[in-house]
Amino acid sequence: MNHRIVSDMPGRIRVRSGNYAFTKEEALAIWARLDKLPYVESVKVSHLTGGILVCYEPGFRGQILQAVSQINLKQLEPVSKTGKEAALDIDLQFKQRLYRIVFNRLVERLLLPWPLRTLITLRRGLKFLSKGLNCLRQGRVAVEVLDGAAVGVSILQGNFNTASSIMFLLRLSELLEDYTRRKTRNALSQSLAIHVDTVWVEKDGQQVSIPVSQLQIGDKVAVRTGSMIPVDGKVYSGEASVNQASMTGEPLPVFKKPGDSVFAGTALEEGSILIEARALAGESRINRLVELIDQSESLKAGIQSKAERIADRIVPFSFLLALGVYGFTGNLRKALSVLLVDYSCAIKLATPISVISAMREAAAKRIMVKGGKYLEAIAEADTVVFDKTGTLTVASPVVSRVIPFAGYERDEVLRTAACLEEHFPHSVARAVVRKAQEEQLHHEEEHAEVEYIVAHGIATLYQGKKVVIGSFHFVAEDEKVEITPAQKNQADQEANGDSVIFLGINGKMAGFICVTDPPREKAAEAVAALKSAGIRQVVMLTGDGEATAKIVAERLGIDSYRSQVLPEDKAAIVKALKAEGHKVVMVGDGINDSPALAAADVSVAMKDSSDIAREVADITLLTSDLHSLVTIRKLSQKLMNRIKGNFQSIISVNTAILFLGLTGTITPNTSALLHNAFTMAISASSMRPCLREK
């Protein structure tokens, strides 16, 4: 590609091929090609000027120029507009539309004769009048009615310059809002993606794990309790209860049998099924969640909905005030000044832009928020409840000891435990499987149907024997596996603060496995920071014994804790806290946390959470750092302060403009300019990050 160097500095070079040397699509493809180079730090491409700006690592200037020279516009591959490509495309479209609006405005004002300018103003004015009339036909007196009235009155008065200025500023405001929403939707679509790396597929009677990229239409995909369904398809065999809340909004799980349809992104709560893939998981799940966030009234922050209701209620009063001014003074110019100062426009723009920008900021900090109301809830919360395992403690606990009882070998205990735990998404299960893999203990599946009892354990038939694994409560008390006092005493002594899972075979204890689960790095600092951010009490819930719970709570500065807690108990504790008047945030990661997550005012799932936990949670942390909780708390508080500050500014500034118009100090044209300029300014200000970068 022909080009000339227009700027050349160490690590930064700009070249230009001439105005419109390539199209917008070609600019996107050029960006994608150069951005893939390992020594390129950033690329900017403009199809308007034909310019390319590349920032690169020192010492690669020659390679950059060679890469640009080798670009052949006819051989560029089309770019799928996802991720960074979509963000760049949105930026290019925004700039193109902005340049077009400003350019047309300058041409009309400076070059076109008055009669032609008038015709253009009339044609554009009809669109605004049409929108206003449509609102009235629907029985709504909204901002569109005010805009149409202001434009219409200006035209009827013969004040075409004022009408043209109003429409110019309104189009800029609409462009700014559309750009903000599209940028936010793109950022959220990337942060909301729950990536599935591998799936279990049945081939020749055996289940094998393959990369999801190799999955084909017609493959039989095995999905078990607690897992996300990775594909759209129909149930080939088996039965299960499926949580379809993300797809249909149904609060209760739906029973699925052979022949029924299932959808990617829904979660299997109980049972196991084989799914015949009909459509591979692409962006359908992401798009659904983004639409949910962007459109659902139920997910708007209460303060946002309140602001929008206030904005709509103000519109009729603007008309009444304008009519009153005209009736009292007989001055149409002053009445028009009232119509042109619209409180509701700024309120309805600035508030949702503030919320959606905060959600985008959260996404940039790798925090997924499913709706604005959850930001408001976490800002108002006074209590945080943590599940211990996988939340306050590391996401990857490790097996510290494997202790067999008489009649069993150590390797046999670990191999059998790994075989049962293979398919269950919990950090302790992953620790057992990982330990068996490290010791090269192959655990091919030979068991029959697995029954998973939430937060208790697993029961199955293995080599013709009934095998159970899980907590002492499940194995010894629920499943009635015999354990001698000596065995129980040995387990208590060996545990030494670690979590213990028991293995029973044919009604007798075969052994137990100790899993050490150290606190996350800087977890104590995160707990202290939450208290500094206004959280009054921090509670820890765990199924572990009293000794383990006490050690962790004291080490992390937890205010109170409950040990040996069952899933239904966790939810009951959260409900009890709410009944006492507390605003509760629940943080968890496992299937067993789902009831408590659903019961809280706002729920948070960790990065390595089970699929069901992520599905239920209102907020998902995409990093393992608990300081993300502090970040989202502070961001939410800043957001609420911004919205309240915006409201005060809108009332103050617009009232001042209204007073100047009523006293005749400024003309309607100046009134429109000041009002719309302020609306744009406060909308742009609402896009700024709530949190200052360090």
C-alpha positions as CSV (number, residue, x, y, z in Angstrom):
1,M,0.0,0.0,0.0
2,N,1.4,3.4,-1.0
3,H,1.9,5.8,1.9
4,R,4.1,8.6,3.2
5,I,5.6,9.1,6.7
6,V,4.1,12.2,8.3
7,S,5.4,11.7,11.9
8,D,8.3,9.5,13.0
9,M,9.5,9.2,16.6
10,P,11.0,6.3,18.6
11,G,8.3,3.8,19.3
12,R,5.6,5.8,17.4
13,I,5.1,6.4,13.7
14,R,2.3,7.9,11.6
15,V,1.8,7.3,7.9
16,R,-0.8,8.6,5.5
17,S,-2.2,7.3,2.2
18,G,-4.5,10.2,1.4
19,N,-8.1,11.0,2.1
20,Y,-10.5,8.1,1.7
21,A,-7.6,5.9,0.4
22,F,-9.5,3.0,1.9
23,T,-13.0,2.3,3.2
24,K,-14.2,2.0,6.8
25,E,-14.3,-1.8,6.4
26,E,-10.8,-1.8,5.0
27,A,-9.6,0.4,7.9
28,L,-11.0,-2.1,10.3
29,A,-9.1,-5.0,8.5
30,I,-5.9,-2.9,8.4
31,W,-6.2,-2.3,12.2
32,A,-6.8,-6.0,12.8
33,R,-3.8,-7.1,10.7
34,L,-1.3,-4.7,12.3
35,D,-2.7,-5.2,15.9
36,K,-1.8,-8.9,15.7
37,L,1.9,-8.2,15.3
38,P,3.7,-9.1,18.5
39,Y,5.7,-5.9,18.7
40,V,2.8,-3.6,18.1
41,E,1.4,-1.9,21.3
42,S,-1.5,0.0,19.7
43,V,-2.9,1.0,16.3
44,K,-5.2,3.7,15.1
45,V,-6.6,3.9,11.6
46,S,-8.7,6.6,10.0
47,H,-10.5,5.9,6.7
48,L,-11.3,9.6,6.5
49,T,-7.7,10.8,6.3
50,G,-6.2,7.5,5.2
51,G,-3.9,7.7,8.2
52,I,-2.3,5.0,10.3
53,L,-0.8,5.6,13.7
54,V,1.3,2.7,15.2
55,C,2.9,2.6,18.6
56,Y,5.5,-0.2,18.8
57,E,8.3,-1.6,20.9
58,P,11.7,0.0,20.3
59,G,13.8,-1.5,17.5
60,F,10.9,-2.6,15.2
61,R,10.5,0.5,13.0
62,G,11.6,-1.3,9.9
63,Q,9.2,-4.2,10.5
64,I,6.3,-1.7,10.9
65,L,7.0,0.0,7.6
66,Q,7.4,-3.3,5.9
67,A,4.1,-4.5,7.3
68,V,2.3,-1.4,6.1
69,S,3.9,-1.6,2.6
70,Q,2.8,-5.2,2.2
71,I,-0.8,-4.4,2.8
72,N,-2.9,-5.2,-0.3
73,L,-6.4,-3.7,0.0
74,K,-7.8,-6.3,-2.4
75,Q,-6.4,-9.2,-0.4
76,L,-7.5,-8.0,3.1
77,E,-9.6,-10.5,4.9
78,P,-13.0,-9.4,6.3
79,V,-13.0,-8.9,10.0
80,S,-15.8,-10.2,12.3
81,K,-16.9,-7.3,14.4
82,T,-16.4,-8.7,17.9
83,G,-14.4,-7.6,20.9
84,K,-11.8,-5.0,20.0
85,E,-12.9,-5.0,16.3
86,A,-16.4,-4.1,17.3
87,A,-15.2,-1.3,19.7
88,L,-13.1,0.2,16.8
89,D,-16.0,0.0,14.4
90,I,-18.2,1.8,16.9
91,D,-15.6,4.6,17.3
92,L,-15.2,4.9,13.5
93,Q,-19.0,5.1,13.0
94,F,-19.3,7.7,15.8
95,K,-16.6,9.9,14.3
96,Q,-18.0,9.6,10.8
97,R,-21.5,10.6,11.9
98,L,-20.1,13.4,14.1
99,Y,-18.1,14.8,11.2
100,R,-21.1,14.5,8.9
101,I,-23.4,16.4,11.2
102,V,-20.9,19.2,11.9
103,F,-19.8,19.4,8.2
104,N,-23.4,19.6,7.0
105,R,-24.1,22.3,9.6
106,L,-21.1,24.4,8.4
107,V,-22.0,24.0,4.7
108,E,-25.6,25.0,5.3
109,R,-24.7,28.1,7.4
110,L,-21.8,29.3,5.2
111,L,-22.5,28.2,1.6
112,L,-26.2,27.5,1.1
113,P,-28.6,30.4,0.1
114,W,-31.3,31.3,2.6
115,P,-34.3,29.7,0.6
116,L,-32.5,26.3,0.4
117,R,-31.5,26.5,4.1
118,T,-35.2,27.1,4.9
119,L,-36.4,24.1,3.0
120,I,-33.8,21.9,4.7
121,T,-34.9,23.2,8.1
122,L,-38.6,22.5,7.2
123,R,-37.8,19.0,6.1
124,R,-35.9,18.2,9.3
125,G,-38.5,19.9,11.4
126,L,-41.2,17.6,10.1
127,K,-39.4,14.6,11.6
128,F,-39.4,16.2,15.0
129,L,-43.0,17.2,14.7
130,S,-43.9,13.6,13.6
131,K,-42.2,12.1,16.7
132,G,-44.1,14.5,19.0
133,L,-47.4,13.8,17.4
134,N,-46.8,10.0,17.6
135,C,-46.2,10.4,21.4
136,L,-49.5,12.3,21.7
137,R,-51.4,9.7,19.7
138,Q,-50.0,7.1,22.2
139,G,-51.3,9.2,25.1
140,R,-47.8,10.2,26.3
141,V,-46.6,13.8,26.9
142,A,-42.9,13.1,26.7
143,V,-39.7,14.9,25.8
144,E,-40.4,14.3,22.1
145,V,-43.5,16.4,22.4
146,L,-41.5,19.3,23.9
147,D,-38.8,19.0,21.2
148,G,-41.5,19.0,18.5
149,A,-43.3,21.9,20.0
150,A,-40.1,24.0,20.3
151,V,-39.1,23.3,16.7
152,G,-42.7,23.9,15.5
153,V,-43.2,27.2,17.3
154,S,-39.8,28.4,16.0
155,I,-40.8,27.6,12.5
156,L,-44.3,29.1,12.8
157,Q,-42.6,32.3,14.2
158,G,-40.4,32.3,11.2
159,N,-37.3,31.8,13.3
160,F,-35.6,29.2,11.1
161,N,-32.2,29.8,12.5
162,T,-33.4,29.0,16.0
163,A,-35.2,25.9,14.8
164,S,-32.1,24.8,12.9
165,S,-29.9,25.3,16.0
166,I,-32.3,23.3,18.2
167,M,-32.3,20.4,15.8
168,F,-28.5,20.5,15.4
169,L,-28.0,20.3,19.2
170,L,-30.7,17.6,19.6
171,R,-29.0,15.4,16.9
172,L,-25.6,15.8,18.7
173,S,-27.3,14.8,22.0
174,E,-28.8,11.7,20.3
175,L,-25.5,10.8,18.7
176,L,-23.7,11.0,22.0
177,E,-26.3,8.9,23.8
178,D,-26.2,6.3,21.1
179,Y,-22.4,6.1,21.1
180,T,-22.3,5.7,24.9
181,R,-24.9,2.9,24.8
182,R,-23.2,1.0,22.0
183,K,-19.7,1.3,23.6
184,T,-21.2,0.0,26.8
185,R,-23.0,-2.9,25.2
186,N,-19.9,-4.0,23.4
187,A,-17.8,-3.8,26.7
188,L,-20.5,-5.8,28.5
189,S,-20.8,-8.4,25.7
190,Q,-17.1,-9.2,26.2
191,S,-17.2,-9.2,30.0
192,L,-20.4,-11.3,30.1
193,A,-19.0,-14.1,28.0
194,I,-18.7,-17.3,30.1
195,H,-16.2,-19.3,28.1
196,V,-16.4,-23.0,28.0
197,D,-13.1,-24.6,27.1
198,T,-14.0,-28.3,26.9
199,V,-17.1,-30.5,26.8
200,W,-17.8,-34.2,27.4
201,V,-18.9,-36.0,24.2
202,E,-20.1,-39.6,23.9
203,K,-18.3,-41.5,21.1
204,D,-18.5,-45.2,20.6
205,G,-20.1,-45.7,24.0
206,Q,-17.3,-43.8,25.8
207,Q,-17.3,-40.2,27.1
208,V,-14.3,-38.2,26.1
209,S,-13.4,-34.6,26.8
210,I,-12.8,-32.4,23.6
211,P,-12.2,-28.7,23.1
212,V,-15.4,-26.9,22.5
213,S,-14.0,-25.6,19.2
214,Q,-14.1,-29.2,17.9
215,L,-17.7,-29.7,18.7
216,Q,-19.9,-30.6,15.7
217,I,-23.6,-30.5,14.9
218,G,-25.1,-33.9,15.9
219,D,-22.5,-34.6,18.6
220,K,-23.9,-36.1,21.8
221,V,-22.8,-33.8,24.7
222,A,-22.9,-35.0,28.3
223,V,-24.0,-32.5,30.9
224,R,-24.3,-33.2,34.6
225,T,-25.6,-31.5,37.7
226,G,-24.3,-28.0,38.2
227,S,-22.9,-27.5,34.7
228,M,-23.9,-24.9,32.1
229,I,-25.4,-26.4,28.9
230,P,-22.9,-25.4,26.2
231,V,-25.1,-25.9,23.1
232,D,-28.6,-25.5,21.7
233,G,-30.1,-28.9,21.0
234,K,-32.5,-31.6,22.2
235,V,-32.3,-34.2,25.0
236,Y,-31.1,-37.4,23.4
237,S,-31.2,-39.5,26.7
238,G,-31.6,-38.9,30.4
239,E,-33.7,-36.6,32.5
240,A,-32.9,-33.4,34.3
241,S,-34.1,-30.2,35.9
242,V,-32.9,-27.2,34.0
243,N,-32.8,-23.6,35.2
244,Q,-33.9,-21.5,32.2
245,A,-34.1,-18.2,34.0
246,S,-31.6,-16.5,31.7
247,M,-33.6,-17.6,28.6
248,T,-37.3,-17.4,29.7
249,G,-37.2,-15.7,33.1
250,E,-39.0,-18.7,34.7
251,P,-38.1,-18.8,38.4
252,L,-38.4,-22.6,38.8
253,P,-36.4,-25.2,37.1
254,V,-38.0,-27.1,34.1
255,F,-38.1,-30.8,33.8
256,K,-36.4,-32.1,30.6
257,K,-36.8,-35.5,29.1
258,P,-35.7,-37.1,25.7
259,G,-37.0,-35.1,22.8
260,D,-37.2,-31.8,24.7
261,S,-35.2,-28.7,23.6
262,V,-32.5,-27.2,25.7
263,F,-30.6,-24.0,25.2
264,A,-27.0,-22.9,25.5
265,G,-26.4,-20.8,28.6
266,T,-29.0,-22.5,30.8
267,A,-27.9,-24.4,33.9
268,L,-28.6,-28.0,34.8
269,E,-29.6,-28.1,38.5
270,E,-30.2,-31.9,38.9
271,G,-29.8,-35.0,36.9
272,S,-27.7,-35.8,33.8
273,I,-28.5,-35.8,30.1
274,L,-27.0,-36.4,26.7
275,I,-27.8,-33.5,24.3
276,E,-27.8,-33.8,20.6
277,A,-26.2,-30.6,19.4
278,R,-28.4,-28.6,17.0
279,A,-26.7,-25.2,17.2
280,L,-23.3,-24.4,18.6
281,A,-22.9,-21.8,21.3
282,G,-21.9,-18.6,19.7
283,E,-22.9,-15.2,20.9
284,S,-26.6,-16.0,21.6
285,R,-26.1,-16.2,25.3
286,I,-24.1,-13.0,25.4
287,N,-26.6,-11.1,23.3
288,R,-29.5,-12.3,25.6
289,L,-27.7,-11.0,28.7
290,V,-26.8,-7.7,27.1
291,E,-30.4,-7.2,25.9
292,L,-31.5,-8.0,29.4
293,I,-29.2,-5.4,30.9
294,D,-30.0,-2.8,28.3
295,Q,-33.8,-3.1,28.1
296,S,-35.3,-4.7,31.1
297,E,-37.2,-2.2,33.3
298,S,-36.9,-4.6,36.2
299,L,-33.1,-4.2,36.2
300,K,-33.0,-0.4,36.2
301,A,-31.7,1.2,39.4
302,G,-34.5,2.6,41.5
303,I,-32.9,6.0,41.3
304,Q,-32.9,5.8,37.5
305,S,-36.5,4.8,37.2
306,K,-37.4,7.6,39.7
307,A,-35.5,10.1,37.6
308,E,-37.2,9.0,34.4
309,R,-40.7,9.3,36.1
310,I,-39.8,12.8,37.4
311,A,-38.6,13.7,33.9
312,D,-41.9,12.6,32.3
313,R,-43.9,14.4,34.9
314,I,-42.1,17.7,34.3
315,V,-43.0,17.9,30.6
316,P,-46.7,18.9,31.1
317,F,-45.6,21.6,33.6
318,S,-43.2,23.0,30.9
319,F,-46.2,23.4,28.6
320,L,-48.4,25.0,31.3
321,L,-45.6,27.4,32.2
322,A,-45.1,28.4,28.6
323,L,-48.9,29.0,28.1
324,G,-49.0,31.0,31.4
325,V,-46.1,33.2,30.3
326,Y,-47.7,33.8,26.9
327,G,-51.1,34.5,28.5
328,F,-49.6,36.9,31.0
329,T,-47.1,38.7,28.8
330,G,-48.4,38.1,25.3
331,N,-44.8,37.6,24.3
332,L,-44.3,34.5,22.2
333,R,-40.5,34.8,22.4
334,K,-40.6,34.5,26.2
335,A,-43.0,31.6,26.0
336,L,-40.7,29.9,23.5
337,S,-37.8,30.3,25.9
338,V,-39.7,28.2,28.4
339,L,-40.3,25.4,25.9
340,L,-36.7,25.4,25.0
341,V,-35.5,24.9,28.6
342,D,-36.5,21.3,29.3
343,Y,-35.5,19.8,32.6
344,S,-36.6,16.4,31.6
345,C,-34.2,16.0,28.6
346,A,-31.1,16.4,30.7
347,I,-32.5,14.2,33.5
348,K,-33.5,11.4,31.1
349,L,-30.2,11.5,29.3
350,A,-27.7,12.0,32.2
351,T,-29.1,9.4,34.6
352,P,-29.1,6.3,32.3
353,I,-25.8,7.4,30.8
354,S,-24.4,7.6,34.3
355,V,-25.6,4.1,35.1
356,I,-24.6,2.4,31.9
357,S,-21.2,4.1,32.0
358,A,-20.7,2.8,35.5
359,M,-21.5,-0.7,34.3
360,R,-19.0,-0.2,31.5
361,E,-16.4,0.9,34.0
362,A,-17.1,-2.1,36.1
363,A,-16.7,-4.3,33.0
364,A,-13.4,-2.6,32.2
365,K,-12.3,-3.6,35.8
366,R,-13.4,-7.2,35.1
367,I,-16.6,-7.0,37.1
368,M,-19.8,-8.1,35.4
369,V,-23.0,-6.4,36.6
370,K,-26.3,-7.6,35.3
371,G,-28.3,-4.5,35.9
372,G,-28.2,-0.9,37.3
373,K,-30.4,-1.8,40.3
374,Y,-27.6,-4.0,41.6
375,L,-25.2,-1.1,41.7
376,E,-27.7,0.8,43.7
377,A,-28.2,-2.2,46.1
378,I,-24.5,-2.7,46.7
379,A,-24.1,1.0,47.4
380,E,-26.8,0.8,50.1
381,A,-25.6,-2.5,51.6
382,D,-24.5,-2.7,55.2
383,T,-23.8,-6.4,55.6
384,V,-21.6,-8.8,53.5
385,V,-22.0,-12.6,53.9
386,F,-19.2,-14.7,52.6
387,D,-19.1,-18.4,51.9
388,K,-15.7,-19.6,53.0
389,T,-14.5,-22.3,50.5
390,G,-13.5,-20.9,47.2
391,T,-14.5,-17.4,48.2
392,L,-12.5,-16.2,51.2
393,T,-10.1,-19.1,50.6
394,V,-8.2,-19.8,47.4
395,A,-10.1,-20.9,44.3
396,S,-7.7,-24.0,44.0
397,P,-7.4,-25.8,47.3
398,V,-5.0,-28.8,47.4
399,V,-5.1,-32.2,48.9
400,S,-2.8,-32.3,51.9
401,R,-3.3,-35.9,53.0
402,V,-5.1,-39.1,51.9
403,I,-5.7,-41.5,54.8
404,P,-7.0,-45.1,54.1
405,F,-8.7,-47.2,56.7
406,A,-8.0,-50.9,57.2
407,G,-8.6,-53.0,54.2
408,Y,-8.0,-50.2,51.6
409,E,-4.9,-48.8,49.9
410,R,-4.2,-45.1,49.8
411,D,-4.1,-45.0,46.0
412,E,-7.4,-46.9,45.8
413,V,-9.1,-44.2,48.0
414,L,-7.7,-41.3,46.0
415,R,-8.5,-43.0,42.6
416,T,-12.1,-43.8,43.6
417,A,-12.7,-40.3,45.0
418,A,-11.3,-38.7,41.8
419,C,-13.6,-40.9,39.6
420,L,-16.7,-39.7,41.5
421,E,-15.6,-36.0,41.7
422,E,-14.6,-35.8,38.0
423,H,-17.6,-34.0,36.7
424,F,-18.7,-31.8,39.6
425,P,-17.8,-28.1,39.5
426,H,-16.6,-27.4,43.0
427,S,-13.1,-26.3,44.1
428,V,-12.7,-29.3,46.5
429,A,-13.8,-31.7,43.8
430,R,-11.2,-30.2,41.4
431,A,-8.5,-30.5,44.1
432,V,-9.1,-34.3,44.4
433,V,-9.1,-34.8,40.6
434,R,-6.0,-32.7,40.2
435,K,-4.2,-34.7,43.0
436,A,-5.0,-38.0,41.2
437,Q,-3.8,-36.6,37.9
438,E,-0.5,-35.5,39.5
439,E,0.1,-39.0,40.9
440,Q,-0.9,-40.5,37.5
441,L,-3.8,-42.5,39.1
442,H,-6.1,-43.1,36.1
443,H,-9.7,-43.0,37.1
444,E,-11.7,-44.1,34.1
445,E,-15.4,-43.9,34.6
446,E,-16.9,-47.2,35.6
447,H,-19.7,-46.0,37.8
448,A,-23.4,-46.0,36.9
449,E,-25.8,-43.0,37.3
450,V,-24.4,-40.5,39.8
451,E,-26.7,-38.9,42.4
452,Y,-25.3,-35.5,43.6
453,I,-26.8,-34.2,46.8
454,V,-26.2,-30.5,47.0
455,A,-23.6,-29.5,49.6
456,H,-23.5,-33.0,51.0
457,G,-21.8,-35.4,48.6
458,I,-22.1,-38.0,45.8
459,A,-23.6,-41.5,45.7
460,T,-23.1,-44.0,42.9
461,L,-22.5,-47.6,42.0
462,Y,-18.9,-48.3,41.2
463,Q,-17.6,-51.7,40.2
464,G,-20.9,-53.1,41.6
465,K,-20.5,-51.5,45.0
466,K,-22.3,-48.5,46.4
467,V,-19.9,-45.7,46.9
468,V,-20.5,-42.4,48.7
469,I,-18.3,-39.4,49.2
470,G,-18.8,-36.2,51.0
471,S,-19.1,-34.5,54.4
472,F,-19.2,-36.5,57.6
473,H,-22.9,-35.5,58.0
474,F,-23.7,-37.0,54.6
475,V,-21.6,-40.1,54.7
476,A,-22.1,-41.2,58.3
477,E,-25.5,-39.8,59.2
478,D,-27.5,-39.6,56.0
479,E,-26.0,-42.6,54.2
480,K,-25.5,-44.6,57.4
481,V,-21.9,-45.6,56.5
482,E,-20.4,-47.2,59.6
483,I,-17.6,-45.3,61.2
484,T,-15.8,-46.4,64.4
485,P,-14.9,-44.0,67.2
486,A,-11.2,-44.7,66.4
487,Q,-11.7,-43.7,62.8
488,K,-13.6,-40.5,63.7
489,N,-10.9,-39.6,66.2
490,Q,-8.2,-40.2,63.6
491,A,-9.9,-38.0,61.1
492,D,-10.3,-35.2,63.7
493,Q,-6.6,-35.4,64.6
494,E,-5.4,-35.5,61.0
495,A,-7.6,-32.6,59.9
496,N,-5.8,-30.0,61.9
497,G,-8.0,-27.2,60.5
498,D,-8.2,-28.7,57.0
499,S,-11.5,-29.7,55.4
500,V,-12.2,-33.4,55.4
501,I,-14.2,-35.5,52.9
502,F,-15.1,-39.1,53.7
503,L,-15.3,-42.1,51.4
504,G,-17.6,-45.0,52.1
505,I,-17.8,-48.2,50.2
506,N,-20.6,-50.8,50.7
507,G,-21.6,-49.2,54.1
508,K,-18.1,-49.0,55.6
509,M,-15.6,-46.2,55.7
510,A,-12.7,-46.7,53.2
511,G,-10.8,-43.5,54.2
512,F,-10.8,-39.8,54.1
513,I,-9.1,-37.0,52.3
514,C,-7.8,-33.7,53.9
515,V,-8.0,-30.6,51.7
516,T,-6.2,-27.5,52.8
517,D,-7.8,-24.3,51.7
518,P,-5.7,-21.3,52.7
519,P,-7.2,-17.8,52.6
520,R,-6.9,-15.8,49.4
521,E,-4.0,-13.5,49.2
522,K,-4.9,-10.1,50.9
523,A,-8.3,-11.4,51.9
524,A,-7.9,-9.8,55.3
525,E,-7.0,-6.5,53.7
526,A,-10.2,-6.8,51.5
527,V,-12.4,-7.4,54.5
528,A,-10.9,-4.4,56.3
529,A,-11.3,-2.3,53.2
530,L,-15.0,-3.2,53.0
531,K,-15.5,-2.1,56.6
532,S,-13.8,1.2,55.7
533,A,-16.2,1.6,52.8
534,G,-19.1,1.5,55.1
535,I,-19.9,-2.2,55.6
536,R,-21.0,-2.6,59.2
537,Q,-20.7,-6.4,59.6
538,V,-18.9,-9.2,57.7
539,V,-20.3,-12.7,58.2
540,M,-18.7,-16.0,57.1
541,L,-20.7,-19.2,56.5
542,T,-19.1,-22.6,56.1
543,G,-19.8,-26.3,56.1
544,D,-16.5,-26.9,57.9
545,G,-16.1,-27.7,61.5
546,E,-15.9,-25.2,64.3
547,A,-12.1,-25.4,64.6
548,T,-11.5,-24.6,60.9
549,A,-14.1,-21.8,60.8
550,K,-12.7,-20.1,63.9
551,I,-9.2,-20.1,62.6
552,V,-10.2,-18.6,59.3
553,A,-12.5,-16.0,60.9
554,E,-9.8,-14.8,63.3
555,R,-7.2,-14.6,60.6
556,L,-9.3,-12.5,58.3
557,G,-11.0,-10.2,60.8
558,I,-14.5,-11.6,60.3
559,D,-17.1,-10.2,62.7
560,S,-19.1,-13.4,63.0
561,Y,-19.2,-16.9,61.5
562,R,-21.4,-20.0,61.4
563,S,-19.8,-23.5,61.0
564,Q,-21.3,-26.7,59.7
565,V,-23.9,-24.8,57.8
566,L,-26.1,-26.6,55.2
567,P,-27.3,-24.9,52.0
568,E,-30.9,-24.3,53.3
569,D,-29.3,-22.9,56.5
570,K,-27.3,-20.4,54.4
571,A,-30.4,-19.1,52.7
572,A,-32.2,-18.9,56.0
573,I,-29.4,-16.9,57.6
574,V,-29.5,-14.4,54.8
575,K,-33.2,-14.1,55.0
576,A,-33.0,-13.6,58.8
577,L,-30.4,-10.7,58.3
578,K,-32.8,-9.1,55.8
579,A,-35.7,-9.4,58.2
580,E,-33.6,-7.5,60.8
581,G,-33.5,-4.6,58.4
582,H,-30.0,-5.2,56.9
583,K,-29.2,-4.8,53.2
584,V,-27.3,-8.0,52.5
585,V,-24.6,-8.8,49.9
586,M,-24.0,-12.6,49.5
587,V,-20.6,-13.7,48.0
588,G,-20.3,-17.4,47.0
589,D,-18.9,-19.7,44.4
590,G,-20.5,-23.2,44.6
591,I,-23.7,-24.9,43.7
592,N,-24.5,-25.0,47.5
593,D,-24.4,-21.2,47.6
594,S,-27.1,-20.8,45.0
595,P,-30.1,-20.6,47.5
596,A,-28.3,-18.0,49.6
597,L,-27.3,-16.0,46.5
598,A,-30.9,-15.9,45.3
599,A,-32.1,-14.8,48.8
600,A,-29.7,-11.8,49.2
601,D,-30.4,-8.2,48.2
602,V,-27.5,-8.5,45.8
603,S,-25.4,-11.6,45.1
604,V,-21.8,-11.8,43.9
605,A,-20.1,-14.9,42.3
606,M,-16.4,-15.4,42.2
607,K,-14.3,-15.9,39.0
608,D,-14.2,-19.7,39.4
609,S,-17.8,-20.2,40.5
610,S,-20.0,-23.0,39.4
611,D,-22.2,-22.3,36.4
612,I,-25.3,-22.2,38.5
613,A,-23.7,-19.7,41.0
614,R,-22.8,-17.4,38.1
615,E,-26.3,-17.8,36.6
616,V,-28.0,-16.9,39.9
617,A,-25.6,-14.1,40.8
618,D,-26.3,-10.4,40.1
619,I,-22.6,-9.5,39.9
620,T,-19.7,-11.8,38.9
621,L,-16.1,-11.0,39.6
622,L,-13.9,-12.0,36.7
623,T,-10.7,-11.9,38.8
624,S,-9.7,-13.8,41.9
625,D,-8.9,-10.6,43.8
626,L,-11.4,-9.9,46.6
627,H,-10.5,-6.2,46.4
628,S,-12.9,-6.2,43.4
629,L,-15.7,-6.2,46.0
630,V,-14.3,-3.0,47.4
631,T,-14.0,-1.6,43.9
632,I,-17.6,-2.3,43.0
633,R,-18.8,-0.9,46.4
634,K,-16.9,2.4,45.9
635,L,-17.9,2.6,42.2
636,S,-21.6,2.2,43.2
637,Q,-21.3,4.8,45.9
638,K,-19.7,7.3,43.5
639,L,-22.4,6.5,40.9
640,M,-25.2,7.3,43.4
641,N,-23.5,10.6,44.4
642,R,-23.0,11.5,40.7
643,I,-26.7,11.0,39.9
644,K,-27.8,13.1,42.9
645,G,-25.2,15.8,41.9
646,N,-26.4,15.7,38.3
647,F,-30.0,16.2,39.4
648,Q,-29.1,19.2,41.5
649,S,-27.0,20.7,38.7
650,I,-29.8,20.2,36.1
651,I,-32.4,21.9,38.3
652,S,-30.0,24.8,39.2
653,V,-28.6,25.5,35.7
654,N,-31.9,25.1,33.8
655,T,-33.7,27.3,36.3
656,A,-31.1,30.0,35.7
657,I,-31.5,29.7,31.9
658,L,-35.3,29.8,32.3
659,F,-35.1,33.0,34.5
660,L,-32.8,34.7,31.9
661,G,-35.3,33.8,29.2
662,L,-38.3,35.1,31.1
663,T,-36.7,38.4,31.9
664,G,-35.7,38.8,28.2
665,T,-32.0,38.8,29.1
666,I,-31.4,36.2,26.4
667,T,-33.2,35.3,23.2
668,P,-34.9,32.0,22.6
669,N,-32.1,31.0,20.3
670,T,-29.5,31.6,23.0
671,S,-31.8,29.8,25.5
672,A,-31.9,26.8,23.2
673,L,-28.1,26.9,22.7
674,L,-27.4,27.2,26.5
675,H,-29.9,24.5,27.4
676,N,-28.8,21.9,24.8
677,A,-25.1,22.7,25.3
678,F,-25.6,22.1,29.1
679,T,-27.5,18.9,28.4
680,M,-24.7,17.6,26.2
681,A,-22.1,18.7,28.7
682,I,-23.7,17.0,31.7
683,S,-24.2,13.8,29.5
684,A,-20.6,13.9,28.5
685,S,-19.6,14.4,32.1
686,S,-21.7,11.4,33.1
687,M,-19.5,9.3,30.9
688,R,-16.4,10.0,32.9
689,P,-15.1,7.2,35.1
690,C,-16.5,7.3,38.6
691,L,-13.2,6.1,40.1
692,R,-10.0,7.9,39.6
693,E,-7.2,5.8,38.1
694,K,-4.1,5.5,40.4
